Amino acid sequence: MFEEEPRIKPPRALEDMSLEELASQIETLKEEIARCEAEIIKKKSVKNAADAIFGQ
């Protein structure tokens, strides 16, 4: 099964955002970074387990 390439959204114009919108955007991005980091940890764990069983 092939994974679809993620759709890249064009960046928002930061100049048009209020202080509250900017702060909210930062929080959203921090949450997304945390999700990505958690997925990396999970994938590394699976890879390490497979390497331990099958060797490199």
Helices and strands as residue ranges (DSSP letters): G 14-16, H 19-54
